[in-house]
């Protein structure tokens, strides 16, 4: 192949960073799946719902006055998934997570 048509090979540092990001994503998916399982009749559905949640659009609204970051997640593909995600979001809200580098609390909801 001509030099300008060859694929660029990633160096080991960028590959390590990419693998680290994939590992963090997988661990987040696993942790949230475990939380979601308690709201479902079929445990095996949890990971599929979490993957759908990660791909779903969301609106983010910072409220500096009240120190809240509102994350409004758009509806899932089914009402059953909506109900499970609502319960998961309620549980996440109970953690009162502060967004890193700020003093603003994360608050999650489904768009009504």
N, CA, C and O atoms as CSV, one atom per row, in Angstrom:
chain,resi,resn,atom,element,x,y,z
A,1,UNK,N,N,0.844,-1.191,0.000
A,1,UNK,CA,C,0.000,0.000,0.000
A,1,UNK,C,C,0.882,1.245,0.000
A,1,UNK,O,O,1.967,1.253,0.580
A,2,UNK,N,N,0.407,2.273,-0.645
A,2,UNK,CA,C,1.143,3.543,-0.568
A,2,UNK,C,C,1.120,4.063,0.865
A,2,UNK,O,O,0.190,3.772,1.617
A,3,UNK,N,N,2.118,4.815,1.237
A,3,UNK,CA,C,2.241,5.330,2.610
A,3,UNK,C,C,1.003,6.107,3.049
A,3,UNK,O,O,0.568,5.957,4.191
A,4,UNK,N,N,0.423,6.930,2.179
A,4,UNK,CA,C,-0.736,7.750,2.569
A,4,UNK,C,C,-2.027,6.942,2.698
A,4,UNK,O,O,-3.014,7.457,3.224
A,5,UNK,N,N,-2.047,5.686,2.232
A,5,UNK,CA,C,-3.245,4.848,2.328
A,5,UNK,C,C,-3.170,3.841,3.463
A,5,UNK,O,O,-4.153,3.157,3.750
A,6,UNK,N,N,-2.019,3.742,4.111
A,6,UNK,CA,C,-1.853,2.769,5.197
A,6,UNK,C,C,-2.585,3.238,6.445
A,6,UNK,O,O,-2.733,4.435,6.691
A,7,UNK,N,N,-3.044,2.255,7.233
A,7,UNK,CA,C,-3.693,2.570,8.503
A,7,UNK,C,C,-2.651,3.011,9.508
A,7,UNK,O,O,-1.535,2.493,9.554
A,8,UNK,N,N,-3.044,3.974,10.303
A,8,UNK,CA,C,-2.158,4.400,11.371
A,8,UNK,C,C,-2.277,3.430,12.525
A,8,UNK,O,O,-3.379,3.077,12.945
A,9,UNK,N,N,-1.158,3.012,13.023
A,9,UNK,CA,C,-1.157,2.091,14.151
A,9,UNK,C,C,-1.195,2.905,15.446
A,9,UNK,O,O,-0.421,3.848,15.616
A,10,UNK,N,N,-2.101,2.535,16.358
A,10,UNK,CA,C,-2.179,3.232,17.635
A,10,UNK,C,C,-0.993,2.825,18.500
A,10,UNK,O,O,-0.614,1.655,18.551
A,11,UNK,N,N,-0.429,3.792,19.163
A,11,UNK,CA,C,0.658,3.418,20.073
A,11,UNK,C,C,0.067,2.796,21.332
A,11,UNK,O,O,-1.137,2.885,21.569
A,12,UNK,N,N,0.895,2.184,22.115
A,12,UNK,CA,C,0.400,1.426,23.267
A,12,UNK,C,C,-0.270,2.324,24.298
A,12,UNK,O,O,-1.163,1.865,25.010
A,13,UNK,N,N,0.132,3.595,24.401
A,13,UNK,CA,C,-0.496,4.498,25.373
A,13,UNK,C,C,-1.943,4.801,25.003
A,13,UNK,O,O,-2.816,4.790,25.871
A,14,UNK,N,N,-2.209,5.071,23.721
A,14,UNK,CA,C,-3.593,5.360,23.327
A,14,UNK,C,C,-4.451,4.102,23.428
A,14,UNK,O,O,-5.628,4.189,23.778
A,15,UNK,N,N,-3.881,2.935,23.128
A,15,UNK,CA,C,-4.614,1.681,23.257
A,15,UNK,C,C,-4.945,1.421,24.732
A,15,UNK,O,O,-6.041,0.960,25.051
A,16,UNK,N,N,-4.001,1.714,25.625
A,16,UNK,CA,C,-4.228,1.541,27.058
A,16,UNK,C,C,-5.346,2.467,27.538
A,16,UNK,O,O,-6.202,2.053,28.320
A,17,UNK,N,N,-5.341,3.718,27.073
A,17,UNK,CA,C,-6.397,4.662,27.445
A,17,UNK,C,C,-7.753,4.171,26.943
A,17,UNK,O,O,-8.738,4.197,27.680
A,18,UNK,N,N,-7.802,3.723,25.687
A,18,UNK,CA,C,-9.057,3.225,25.112
A,18,UNK,C,C,-9.566,2.016,25.888
A,18,UNK,O,O,-10.759,1.929,26.180
A,19,UNK,N,N,-8.692,1.094,26.223
A,19,UNK,CA,C,-9.094,-0.090,26.994
A,19,UNK,C,C,-9.555,0.289,28.393
A,19,UNK,O,O,-10.476,-0.330,28.926
A,20,UNK,N,N,-8.929,1.298,28.998
A,20,UNK,CA,C,-9.341,1.768,30.328
A,20,UNK,C,C,-10.745,2.356,30.271
A,20,UNK,O,O,-11.561,2.097,31.156
A,21,UNK,N,N,-11.036,3.144,29.238
A,21,UNK,CA,C,-12.370,3.734,29.081
A,21,UNK,C,C,-13.411,2.636,28.888
A,21,UNK,O,O,-14.493,2.707,29.471
A,22,UNK,N,N,-13.102,1.620,28.078
A,22,UNK,CA,C,-14.031,0.505,27.877
A,22,UNK,C,C,-14.278,-0.242,29.186
A,22,UNK,O,O,-15.400,-0.669,29.457
A,23,UNK,N,N,-13.233,-0.399,29.996
A,23,UNK,CA,C,-13.378,-1.101,31.267
A,23,UNK,C,C,-14.261,-0.289,32.233
A,23,UNK,O,O,-15.106,-0.855,32.926
A,24,UNK,N,N,-14.068,1.010,32.273
A,24,UNK,CA,C,-14.889,1.864,33.129
A,24,UNK,C,C,-16.352,1.797,32.693
A,24,UNK,O,O,-17.252,1.710,33.528
A,25,UNK,N,N,-16.583,1.838,31.379
A,25,UNK,CA,C,-17.942,1.737,30.844
A,25,UNK,C,C,-18.583,0.409,31.234
A,25,UNK,O,O,-19.737,0.376,31.662
A,26,UNK,N,N,-17.842,-0.677,31.090
A,26,UNK,CA,C,-18.380,-2.001,31.423
A,26,UNK,C,C,-18.705,-2.097,32.916
A,26,UNK,O,O,-19.732,-2.660,33.297
A,27,UNK,N,N,-17.837,-1.551,33.748
A,27,UNK,CA,C,-18.089,-1.614,35.192
A,27,UNK,C,C,-19.298,-0.769,35.581
A,27,UNK,O,O,-20.068,-1.160,36.458
A,28,UNK,N,N,-19.474,0.388,34.937
A,28,UNK,CA,C,-20.655,1.217,35.197
A,28,UNK,C,C,-21.918,0.480,34.756
A,28,UNK,O,O,-22.923,0.468,35.466
A,29,UNK,N,N,-21.850,-0.132,33.580
A,29,UNK,CA,C,-22.986,-0.903,33.077
A,29,UNK,C,C,-23.332,-2.048,34.021
A,29,UNK,O,O,-24.507,-2.290,34.297
A,30,UNK,N,N,-22.328,-2.746,34.512
A,30,UNK,CA,C,-22.546,-3.870,35.422
A,30,UNK,C,C,-23.147,-3.392,36.741
A,30,UNK,O,O,-24.102,-3.988,37.240
A,31,UNK,N,N,-22.597,-2.328,37.303
A,31,UNK,CA,C,-23.108,-1.800,38.567
A,31,UNK,C,C,-24.551,-1.346,38.471
A,31,UNK,O,O,-25.361,-1.640,39.350
A,32,UNK,N,N,-24.875,-0.624,37.397
A,32,UNK,CA,C,-26.244,-0.156,37.234
A,32,UNK,C,C,-27.185,-1.327,36.935
A,32,UNK,O,O,-28.342,-1.309,37.354
A,33,UNK,N,N,-26.702,-2.336,36.219
A,33,UNK,CA,C,-27.526,-3.526,35.956
A,33,UNK,C,C,-27.883,-4.218,37.264
A,33,UNK,O,O,-29.018,-4.655,37.457
A,34,UNK,N,N,-26.908,-4.313,38.156
A,34,UNK,CA,C,-27.161,-4.947,39.454
A,34,UNK,C,C,-28.200,-4.160,40.249
A,34,UNK,O,O,-29.042,-4.752,40.925
A,35,UNK,N,N,-28.145,-2.828,40.171
A,35,UNK,CA,C,-29.144,-2.010,40.860
A,35,UNK,C,C,-30.528,-2.209,40.247
A,35,UNK,O,O,-31.529,-2.253,40.962
A,36,UNK,N,N,-30.581,-2.329,38.928
A,36,UNK,CA,C,-31.850,-2.427,38.218
A,36,UNK,C,C,-32.527,-3.781,38.408
A,36,UNK,O,O,-33.753,-3.872,38.345
A,37,UNK,N,N,-31.745,-4.828,38.639
A,37,UNK,CA,C,-32.289,-6.192,38.753
A,37,UNK,C,C,-33.377,-6.304,39.809
A,37,UNK,O,O,-34.314,-7.087,39.649
A,38,UNK,N,N,-33.269,-5.539,40.880
A,38,UNK,CA,C,-34.262,-5.663,41.947
A,38,UNK,C,C,-35.645,-5.158,41.535
A,38,UNK,O,O,-36.630,-5.442,42.216
A,39,UNK,N,N,-35.730,-4.416,40.431
A,39,UNK,CA,C,-37.013,-3.880,39.980
A,39,UNK,C,C,-37.625,-4.685,38.844
A,39,UNK,O,O,-38.691,-4.331,38.341
A,40,UNK,N,N,-36.965,-5.764,38.432
A,40,UNK,CA,C,-37.415,-6.521,37.267
A,40,UNK,C,C,-37.816,-7.937,37.641
A,40,UNK,O,O,-37.284,-8.515,38.589
A,41,UNK,N,N,-38.752,-8.487,36.896
A,41,UNK,CA,C,-39.125,-9.890,37.080
A,41,UNK,C,C,-38.064,-10.806,36.480
A,41,UNK,O,O,-37.796,-11.886,37.006
A,42,UNK,N,N,-37.462,-10.369,35.377
A,42,UNK,CA,C,-36.431,-11.162,34.694
A,42,UNK,C,C,-35.093,-10.442,34.799
A,42,UNK,O,O,-34.892,-9.394,34.186
A,43,UNK,N,N,-34.190,-11.009,35.575
A,43,UNK,CA,C,-32.895,-10.377,35.805
A,43,UNK,C,C,-32.101,-10.167,34.525
A,43,UNK,O,O,-31.353,-9.196,34.417
A,44,UNK,N,N,-32.253,-11.062,33.554
A,44,UNK,CA,C,-31.456,-10.964,32.338
A,44,UNK,C,C,-31.811,-9.735,31.500
A,44,UNK,O,O,-31.056,-9.370,30.599
A,45,UNK,N,N,-32.950,-9.090,31.781
A,45,UNK,CA,C,-33.340,-7.888,31.045
A,45,UNK,C,C,-32.571,-6.650,31.497
A,45,UNK,O,O,-32.529,-5.652,30.777
A,46,UNK,N,N,-31.969,-6.703,32.667
A,46,UNK,CA,C,-31.340,-5.518,33.260
A,46,UNK,C,C,-30.257,-4.927,32.358
A,46,UNK,O,O,-30.264,-3.725,32.091
A,47,UNK,N,N,-29.342,-5.747,31.894
A,47,UNK,CA,C,-28.230,-5.231,31.084
A,47,UNK,C,C,-28.735,-4.618,29.775
A,47,UNK,O,O,-28.206,-3.598,29.334
A,48,UNK,N,N,-29.744,-5.218,29.152
A,48,UNK,CA,C,-30.300,-4.675,27.909
A,48,UNK,C,C,-30.941,-3.307,28.154
A,48,UNK,O,O,-30.797,-2.394,27.341
A,49,UNK,N,N,-31.642,-3.173,29.271
A,49,UNK,CA,C,-32.272,-1.889,29.595
A,49,UNK,C,C,-31.200,-0.838,29.870
A,49,UNK,O,O,-31.342,0.308,29.444
A,50,UNK,N,N,-30.141,-1.206,30.568
A,50,UNK,CA,C,-29.062,-0.254,30.848
A,50,UNK,C,C,-28.390,0.183,29.552
A,50,UNK,O,O,-28.083,1.364,29.387
A,51,UNK,N,N,-28.158,-0.740,28.639
A,51,UNK,CA,C,-27.568,-0.363,27.343
A,51,UNK,C,C,-28.483,0.598,26.594
A,51,UNK,O,O,-28.015,1.552,25.972
A,52,UNK,N,N,-29.791,0.344,26.653
A,52,UNK,CA,C,-30.744,1.259,26.023
A,52,UNK,C,C,-30.678,2.626,26.700
A,52,UNK,O,O,-30.695,3.656,26.026
A,53,UNK,N,N,-30.604,2.637,28.008
A,53,UNK,CA,C,-30.523,3.886,28.769
A,53,UNK,C,C,-29.287,4.686,28.369
A,53,UNK,O,O,-29.363,5.903,28.198
A,54,UNK,N,N,-28.149,4.005,28.218
A,54,UNK,CA,C,-26.907,4.692,27.845
A,54,UNK,C,C,-26.982,5.307,26.450
A,54,UNK,O,O,-26.271,6.270,26.163
A,55,UNK,N,N,-27.828,4.768,25.585
A,55,UNK,CA,C,-27.954,5.281,24.220
A,55,UNK,C,C,-29.077,6.305,24.077
A,55,UNK,O,O,-29.182,6.970,23.046
A,56,UNK,N,N,-29.910,6.434,25.097
A,56,UNK,CA,C,-31.065,7.315,25.038
A,56,UNK,C,C,-30.639,8.772,25.185
A,56,UNK,O,O,-29.729,9.093,25.948
A,57,UNK,N,N,-31.305,9.633,24.452
A,57,UNK,CA,C,-31.017,11.059,24.540
A,57,UNK,C,C,-31.462,11.601,25.891
A,57,UNK,O,O,-32.386,11.085,26.520
A,58,UNK,N,N,-30.775,12.659,26.316
A,58,UNK,CA,C,-31.112,13.310,27.581
A,58,UNK,C,C,-30.873,14.809,27.434
A,58,UNK,O,O,-30.043,15.248,26.638
A,59,UNK,N,N,-31.608,15.570,28.208
A,59,UNK,CA,C,-31.429,17.015,28.266
A,59,UNK,C,C,-30.776,17.344,29.605
A,59,UNK,O,O,-31.182,16.826,30.645
A,60,UNK,N,N,-29.770,18.199,29.573
A,60,UNK,CA,C,-29.048,18.555,30.795
A,60,UNK,C,C,-29.260,20.043,31.054
A,60,UNK,O,O,-28.963,20.886,30.208
A,61,UNK,N,N,-29.781,20.347,32.241
A,61,UNK,CA,C,-30.080,21.717,32.619
A,61,UNK,C,C,-29.369,22.070,33.926
A,61,UNK,O,O,-29.755,21.579,34.986
A,62,UNK,N,N,-28.337,22.914,33.865
A,62,UNK,CA,C,-27.700,23.350,35.112
A,62,UNK,C,C,-28.532,24.459,35.755
A,62,UNK,O,O,-28.983,25.381,35.075
A,63,UNK,N,N,-28.726,24.362,37.047
A,63,UNK,CA,C,-29.425,25.384,37.828
A,63,UNK,C,C,-28.431,25.881,38.877
A,63,UNK,O,O,-28.355,25.346,39.983
A,64,UNK,N,N,-27.674,26.907,38.509
A,64,UNK,CA,C,-26.605,27.401,39.388
A,64,UNK,C,C,-27.149,27.975,40.693
A,64,UNK,O,O,-26.514,27.861,41.741
A,65,UNK,N,N,-28.311,28.585,40.625
A,65,UNK,CA,C,-28.908,29.193,41.817
A,65,UNK,C,C,-29.202,28.154,42.897
A,65,UNK,O,O,-28.925,28.387,44.074
A,66,UNK,N,N,-29.768,26.998,42.498
A,66,UNK,CA,C,-30.113,25.939,43.451
A,66,UNK,C,C,-29.054,24.840,43.526
A,66,UNK,O,O,-29.215,23.868,44.264
A,67,UNK,N,N,-27.962,24.998,42.755
A,67,UNK,CA,C,-26.847,24.055,42.742
A,67,UNK,C,C,-27.296,22.637,42.376
A,67,UNK,O,O,-26.983,21.664,43.062
A,68,UNK,N,N,-28.045,22.561,41.263
A,68,UNK,CA,C,-28.556,21.277,40.782
A,68,UNK,C,C,-28.281,21.156,39.287
A,68,UNK,O,O,-28.447,22.117,38.535
A,69,UNK,N,N,-27.862,19.975,38.869
A,69,UNK,CA,C,-27.775,19.646,37.444
A,69,UNK,C,C,-28.887,18.643,37.177
A,69,UNK,O,O,-28.828,17.501,37.633
A,70,UNK,N,N,-29.904,19.077,36.432
A,70,UNK,CA,C,-31.034,18.204,36.104
A,70,UNK,C,C,-30.730,17.458,34.816
A,70,UNK,O,O,-30.411,18.065,33.794
A,71,UNK,N,N,-30.830,16.144,34.874
A,71,UNK,CA,C,-30.650,15.298,33.696
A,71,UNK,C,C,-32.007,14.677,33.407
A,71,UNK,O,O,-32.482,13.822,34.156
A,72,UNK,N,N,-32.626,15.111,32.319
A,72,UNK,CA,C,-33.954,14.617,31.948
A,72,UNK,C,C,-33.797,13.649,30.788
A,72,UNK,O,O,-33.451,14.034,29.671
A,73,UNK,N,N,-34.058,12.406,31.079
A,73,UNK,CA,C,-33.837,11.329,30.122
A,73,UNK,C,C,-35.114,11.082,29.332
A,73,UNK,O,O,-36.208,11.025,29.894
A,74,UNK,N,N,-34.956,10.935,28.023
A,74,UNK,CA,C,-36.103,10.674,27.162
A,74,UNK,C,C,-36.601,9.252,27.380
A,74,UNK,O,O,-35.880,8.396,27.893
A,75,UNK,N,N,-37.835,9.020,26.984
A,75,UNK,CA,C,-38.515,7.748,27.235
A,75,UNK,C,C,-37.794,6.552,26.613
A,75,UNK,O,O,-37.111,6.662,25.595
A,76,UNK,N,N,-37.976,5.411,27.269
A,76,UNK,CA,C,-37.445,4.152,26.772
A,76,UNK,C,C,-38.389,3.595,25.707
A,76,UNK,O,O,-39.401,4.223,25.393
A,77,UNK,N,N,-38.075,2.439,25.156
A,77,UNK,CA,C,-38.881,1.868,24.080
A,77,UNK,C,C,-40.195,1.261,24.556
A,77,UNK,O,O,-41.126,1.117,23.764
A,78,UNK,N,N,-40.288,0.899,25.852
A,78,UNK,CA,C,-41.529,0.321,26.367
A,78,UNK,C,C,-41.873,0.950,27.715
A,78,UNK,O,O,-41.012,1.501,28.400
A,79,UNK,N,N,-43.142,0.854,28.074
A,79,UNK,CA,C,-43.593,1.363,29.376
A,79,UNK,C,C,-42.933,0.589,30.514
A,79,UNK,O,O,-42.605,1.161,31.553
A,80,UNK,N,N,-42.738,-0.726,30.309
A,80,UNK,CA,C,-42.099,-1.555,31.335
A,80,UNK,C,C,-40.683,-1.058,31.605
A,80,UNK,O,O,-40.265,-0.962,32.759
A,81,UNK,N,N,-39.950,-0.743,30.545
A,81,UNK,CA,C,-38.598,-0.215,30.709
A,81,UNK,C,C,-38.632,1.157,31.372
A,81,UNK,O,O,-37.784,1.467,32.209
A,82,UNK,N,N,-39.619,1.984,30.996
A,82,UNK,CA,C,-39.780,3.297,31.639
A,82,UNK,C,C,-39.946,3.153,33.146
A,82,UNK,O,O,-39.304,3.864,33.919
A,83,UNK,N,N,-40.807,2.235,33.559
A,83,UNK,CA,C,-41.060,2.052,34.990
A,83,UNK,C,C,-39.807,1.581,35.721
A,83,UNK,O,O,-39.512,2.060,36.815
A,84,UNK,N,N,-39.077,0.655,35.130
A,84,UNK,CA,C,-37.848,0.169,35.760
A,84,UNK,C,C,-36.816,1.293,35.859
A,84,UNK,O,O,-36.159,1.450,36.888
A,85,UNK,N,N,-36.677,2.074,34.783
A,85,UNK,CA,C,-35.698,3.171,34.783
A,85,UNK,C,C,-36.105,4.253,35.783
A,85,UNK,O,O,-35.241,4.828,36.445
A,86,UNK,N,N,-37.395,4.541,35.905
A,86,UNK,CA,C,-37.851,5.524,36.908
A,86,UNK,C,C,-37.402,5.116,38.306
A,86,UNK,O,O,-36.938,5.948,39.085
A,87,UNK,N,N,-37.542,3.833,38.614
A,87,UNK,CA,C,-37.133,3.341,39.937
A,87,UNK,C,C,-35.615,3.437,40.100
A,87,UNK,O,O,-35.127,3.783,41.176
A,88,UNK,N,N,-34.880,3.135,39.050
A,88,UNK,CA,C,-33.427,3.252,39.095
A,88,UNK,C,C,-33.012,4.708,39.312
A,88,UNK,O,O,-32.127,4.990,40.120
A,89,UNK,N,N,-33.653,5.631,38.590
A,89,UNK,CA,C,-33.318,7.048,38.722
A,89,UNK,C,C,-33.644,7.554,40.121
A,89,UNK,O,O,-32.910,8.376,40.669
A,90,UNK,N,N,-34.732,7.071,40.698
A,90,UNK,CA,C,-35.076,7.443,42.077
A,90,UNK,C,C,-33.960,7.006,43.022
A,90,UNK,O,O,-33.557,7.753,43.913
A,91,UNK,N,N,-33.467,5.788,42.813
A,91,UNK,CA,C,-32.381,5.269,43.642
A,91,UNK,C,C,-31.097,6.081,43.441
A,91,UNK,O,O,-30.382,6.364,44.402
A,92,UNK,N,N,-30.810,6.449,42.198
A,92,UNK,CA,C,-29.631,7.280,41.928
A,92,UNK,C,C,-29.771,8.659,42.573
A,92,UNK,O,O,-28.796,9.199,43.097
A,93,UNK,N,N,-30.977,9.231,42.539
A,93,UNK,CA,C,-31.195,10.535,43.169
A,93,UNK,C,C,-30.972,10.487,44.678
A,93,UNK,O,O,-30.527,11.466,45.276
A,94,UNK,N,N,-31.282,9.346,45.287
A,94,UNK,CA,C,-31.093,9.194,46.730
A,94,UNK,C,C,-29.617,9.246,47.129
A,94,UNK,O,O,-29.299,9.526,48.285
A,95,UNK,N,N,-28.717,8.980,46.181
A,95,UNK,CA,C,-27.282,9.036,46.497
A,95,UNK,C,C,-26.777,10.474,46.629
A,95,UNK,O,O,-25.706,10.708,47.189
A,96,UNK,N,N,-27.550,11.438,46.114
A,96,UNK,CA,C,-27.191,12.863,46.154
A,96,UNK,C,C,-25.766,13.090,45.650
A,96,UNK,O,O,-24.950,13.730,46.313
A,97,UNK,N,N,-25.490,12.556,44.474
A,97,UNK,CA,C,-24.171,12.644,43.864
A,97,UNK,C,C,-23.863,14.070,43.437
A,97,UNK,O,O,-24.677,14.734,42.795
A,98,UNK,N,N,-22.674,14.525,43.804
A,98,UNK,CA,C,-22.191,15.845,43.405
A,98,UNK,C,C,-21.379,15.684,42.120
A,98,UNK,O,O,-20.503,14.822,42.043
A,99,UNK,N,N,-21.669,16.512,41.110
A,99,UNK,CA,C,-20.936,16.445,39.854
A,99,UNK,C,C,-19.485,16.827,40.110
A,99,UNK,O,O,-19.212,17.858,40.725
A,100,UNK,N,N,-18.541,15.993,39.635
A,100,UNK,CA,C,-17.115,16.253,39.906
A,100,UNK,C,C,-16.664,17.653,39.489
A,100,UNK,O,O,-17.002,18.132,38.406
A,101,UNK,N,N,-15.905,18.290,40.358
A,101,UNK,CA,C,-15.366,19.608,40.081
A,101,UNK,C,C,-16.335,20.748,40.342
A,101,UNK,O,O,-16.020,21.907,40.070
A,102,UNK,N,N,-17.529,20.425,40.877
A,102,UNK,CA,C,-18.535,21.461,41.172
A,102,UNK,C,C,-19.115,21.195,42.555
A,102,UNK,O,O,-18.742,20.241,43.237
A,103,UNK,N,N,-20.028,22.060,42.941
A,103,UNK,CA,C,-20.800,21.820,44.167
A,103,UNK,C,C,-22.262,21.558,43.818
A,103,UNK,O,O,-23.152,21.777,44.640
A,104,UNK,N,N,-22.508,21.081,42.576
A,104,UNK,CA,C,-23.866,20.883,42.080
A,104,UNK,C,C,-24.273,19.414,42.158
A,104,UNK,O,O,-23.540,18.517,41.742
A,105,UNK,N,N,-25.467,19.203,42.707
A,105,UNK,CA,C,-26.010,17.850,42.880
A,105,UNK,C,C,-26.687,17.391,41.591
A,105,UNK,O,O,-27.391,18.159,40.936
A,106,UNK,N,N,-26.462,16.120,41.239
A,106,UNK,CA,C,-27.096,15.528,40.058
A,106,UNK,C,C,-28.528,15.112,40.416
A,106,UNK,O,O,-28.770,14.549,41.484
A,107,UNK,N,N,-29.457,15.393,39.528
A,107,UNK,CA,C,-30.860,15.010,39.738
A,107,UNK,C,C,-31.397,14.456,38.432
A,107,UNK,O,O,-31.398,15.149,37.414
A,108,UNK,N,N,-31.857,13.207,38.454
A,108,UNK,CA,C,-32.288,12.500,37.251
A,108,UNK,C,C,-33.807,12.351,37.215
A,108,UNK,O,O,-34.453,12.188,38.250
A,109,UNK,N,N,-34.369,12.410,35.996
A,109,UNK,CA,C,-35.809,12.155,35.819
A,109,UNK,C,C,-36.048,11.757,34.369
A,109,UNK,O,O,-35.219,12.007,33.494
A,110,UNK,N,N,-37.203,11.131,34.131
A,110,UNK,CA,C,-37.642,10.853,32.756
A,110,UNK,C,C,-38.447,12.030,32.275
A,110,UNK,O,O,-39.179,12.643,33.052
A,111,UNK,N,N,-38.321,12.359,30.991
A,111,UNK,CA,C,-39.139,13.416,30.410
A,111,UNK,C,C,-40.578,12.939,30.412
A,111,UNK,O,O,-40.878,11.851,29.921
A,112,UNK,N,N,-41.455,13.740,30.955
A,112,UNK,CA,C,-42.881,13.364,31.042
A,112,UNK,C,C,-43.630,13.796,29.809
A,112,UNK,O,O,-44.835,13.564,29.706
